[in-house]
Amino acid sequence: MKVILLKQLKNKGIKGDIVVVKDGFALNYLIPKKIAIYCNKENINYNNKYLKNLEKIKREKENELNSLYQKLNKKELTFFLKAKKNSEEVYGSINITQFLKHLNQELKTNVNKNMLVNFKKFDAFKKYKIKIKIKEDLIAFVWINLKKQT
């Protein structure tokens, strides 16, 4: 029997797939548990609309992520910190919360801490390179420049 999956089914397919299963499996398990529906003209039309809408959403998400990459990649943020008296040592440091707040305000983005790769505190007056993982194969680099507050 042909059915359209409403949920992912291990070793059979994902939501929206049309699969062939045994009649008993479909009638006694998949359809009563609302994991699948009968494969008829009406349901196929509904499934096609769903798949088109899903593709549109994926394209929009992809464009949004590429736009975020363009905003972030190779940008430089400057932080001014106090120095200890008569030395070049930093008084305090920049933590993840401060960095994200400054980044999101400055570049009008919505980066969260889960996107940062190997983030450490910044506690010396120099330039730091930060990796931001936008998606699995897209990583942006942002430069942090710590300067002495005058």
CORBELQUI-V197450 format. One record per helix or strand of 2 or more residues. SS is the DSSP state (2 for helix, 1 for strand). FROM is the first residue (numbers start at 1). TO is the last residue. Records with the same first field share a line. If there is no record, write none. Layout:
BEGIN
SS=FROM-TO ; FROM-TO
END
This chain:
BEGIN
1=2-5 ; 18-20 ; 36-38 ; 75-81 ; 116-117 ; 127-135 ; 138-148
2=23-30 ; 41-72 ; 96-107 ; 113-115
END
